[in-house]
Amino acid sequence: TFLDSSALLRTERLCTPVSFMLPLFFGIVDFLSTAPWFIEQAVIASGVKESGDMARVFRIFRIFRILQLEDFVTAFSKLDNVFRASKDVLKATGLMALIIWIGGGALFFIFEQNNPNWRQCDPSIPLVSNGTDSPGCFDFASTAECNAYYPGMCDQKVFVNMPNSLYLTAVFLGGEWGVVDFTYPGRVVCLFFCVVGIALYAIPIGTLFDSFGAVLGMDGGDDEDEADEEESPQ
C-alpha cells in the first residue's frame, strides 16, 4: 500500500550510509541541520572555548521536512472525519465554555476587585492600623482609596479590570490556580469552576475519542468487506 511503501522508504533512508544519503534531498537537509553540532562538539573537544551559537542557524533547514507531509495525507483525512463527526458537540461545548468563561470572569471581577489580599503596599505602610492614627494597607475598602491616602504607594496586580479577570479565569479553567485567598463569594465561584471545568474538558475529549473509534471501526469494516468480496467465488 501507499503507507507501507512510504514507511519502507523512510526506513531505507534511516539505514542508508552517509555516502549514499547525501545525494538525496532530505539526506542533505538532515546533514546540514545536524553536522554543525558535531563540528561544534569537535571544536570544543579540541580546547577552543568559542561559542557555537552561530551554528544553530543551520537547524532551520529542518523546515524542509514539511514537504513530506504528503506521507500522512491518509492520517490527516481520518482526523478530519473525526472532527466532522464531532462538530455539533464541539460547537455546543465551545459555546458553553465561552459563556462560562465570560460569566465567570465577570463574577471574579465583581467579587475580587476590592479584595485586600491582592493589594501590595510600600513597606513603610503597616498592614493594619493596630490602633494607630495611620490606617493600614488592608484597612481601605479599595486600592483606589489606599492610593488616595498614600499616593502611588499601593498597587494591585490581579482582578484590576475585565481583561485581566478573563485571563485569570482562563487559567483557572485549565486547572491551575495562579492566585488564592479569595473572598467567600469568589470561593463559591472557584468550587463551581472545579466541577464545570472538568465537564467542559471531559465532554469534547470523550466525544473525540468515540468518533475516532467509530471512524477507525468504519474503515476496518470496509477493509473486511473488500477482503470478503475478493475471497468470494465468482
N, C-alpha and C positions, 0 to 999 in steps of 0.2 A: 504494500500500500504506500500512499504518499508519505504518511507519517513515519512508517518503518524505514523507507529509503532515506528520509531526512535524518532520522536518528542514526542510521548506519553511516551516512556521510559525515555527521558531526563526530562520530566515534573514530572514523578513519582519520579525521583531521587531528584529533587529540593524540592518536597513536603514530602520526606521521613524523619522521625525523625532521629536524630543523632545516636541513638542506633541501628537503622536498617540500616543506611547508612554506618557505619564503616566496616561491613563485605565486602562491595563492594570495588573493586579495586580503582575505580575512587573516591569513597567516602573517602577512606584512603588518596588518593592523595590530595583531597581538604582539608581534615582535617589537614594534615601535613603542607600544604602550608599556611594555614590561622591561625591555632592555636597559633603559636609563636607570632603573632602580638597581639592577645588578651592577652596572658600571659605577653607580654611586657607592654601593657597598664595597666594591673592589678598591675604589679610591680611598675610602675611609680606612679600609684594612691596611692600605699601604702607608698610612700615617698622616695623610693630608686631612686637615680639620676644616676644610671649606664646606660651606653649607650646600646641600644638594637640592634645595627647594626649586631651583630653576628647572631641574629635570622633570618635575611633576607636570609641567605643561604638556608633555607628550602623552599623558593619560587621556587627553581629550580625544585622541584617535579612537578610543573605545566607542565613541558615539556612532561610528560606522556600523557597529553591531546591530543597530536598529534596522539595518537593511535585511536582517534575517527574520524579521517578524512574519514574513510570509510562511515560515515553517509552522507558525502557530495559528494560522487562519481558522483551522477547524476548531481549535480550543476556544478562540475568541467568538466564533459563531455559537458555540454551546453556551457560553456566558451570556451572549446576547439573548438567547432563547430563555435563559433563566430569569433575566431581568424583565423580559416581556411578560413572562408568566406571572411575575410578582408585582407588576407595575401598579395594580389597583391597591394592593395592601401597602406598598411603599408610599403611594400618594397619600393615603389616609393617615398613616403613621407620621409622615412628614408634616402634614397639616396640623396634626395633634401636637407634634413636637414644637412646631412654630408657635402655636397658641400658648403652650405651657411655658416655653422659653420667654416669650414677651410678657405674659401674665406674671410668671414668677419673678422676672426682673423688676417689674413694676412694684410688686409686693415687697421685694427686698429693698428697693429704693425708698418706699414709704416707711417701712418699719426700721430700717437701719441707718438712714441718712443722719440722724441725730444721736446715734449710739456712741456714748463717750469712750467705749472700748476701742474704737477705731481712731481716736484722737491722739495726736502726739504734740507735746508742748516743749518749750525750751526748758532745759534742766533747771533754770532759775525759778520756774513756776512750780509750786507744790502740786501734788496730785489732788489733794483735797485741802480745804481750808484749815482743818484741825483747830477750830475756834479762833483763828487769827482774823485780822481785818481783811487780808488779801484772799480773794477766792482762789480755789484750786482749779486745775485743768479740767477735772471731772465735774465741777460744780456748775458749769454752764449748760444751758439747755441745748446748745448747738455750737458747732465750731465757729460759725459766724459771730456769735456773741462773745466767744472767747477771744477772737481776733479784734473785736471792737474794744475789749478791755485791755488786751495785751496785743497791740498792733504787730502783725507779722510774726508772732511767736507761737501760734497754734496752727496745726496742719492736720489734714485728713486725706488719706490716700485711697480709700475704698468707699464705694456707695456715695460718691460725691455727685454723680449725675446719672442719667439713664444709660448712656453708652457704657460707662464703667460698670454699672449694675448688670447689664446684659452680658458683658464679657465674663464677669464672675459667675453669673448664672449658667453660662455655657460650660464653665469649668466644673461647677457643681454637678451638672447633669452628666458629665463624663466620669463621675465617681471620685473626683479629687476635691478636697476642701482646703483651699488656699488660706482661708481665714476662719476663725472660730469666735467664741464669745458673743454669740448673737443675743438679741433681745428675745423675750418669750414668744412674741408673735413670729419672729424670724426663725426660732427653733421649730415651730409648728410647720412652717414652710419647708424647712430642711427635712423633717420627717416625711412630708408629702413627696419631696423630691427623691428620697431614698427608695420609696415604693414605686413611684411613677417612672423614675429613671431606669429602673430595672426592666419594667414593662416596655418602655419605649425602645430599648435595645433588644429585648427578647423577641418581640413580635416580628420585626423585619428580619432578624437573623434567622429565626425559626422558619419563616416563610421562604427565605432564600435557600435554606438547606433542603426544605421539602421540594421546592421547584427544581433544584439541582438534581436531587434524586429522581424526580419524575422525568426530567429531560434525559438523564442517563439511562433510565429504565426504558423510555420510549425508543431510544437509539438502539439499546440492546435487543428489544423486541423486534425492531425492523431487521437487525442483522440476523436474528434467528429465523425470521420469516424468509429472508433471502436464501439462507442456507437450506431451509426445508424445501424451497422451490427448486434449488439446484439438485438436491438429492432425490426429489420425487421422480418416478419414472415418467417418460414422455408418453 
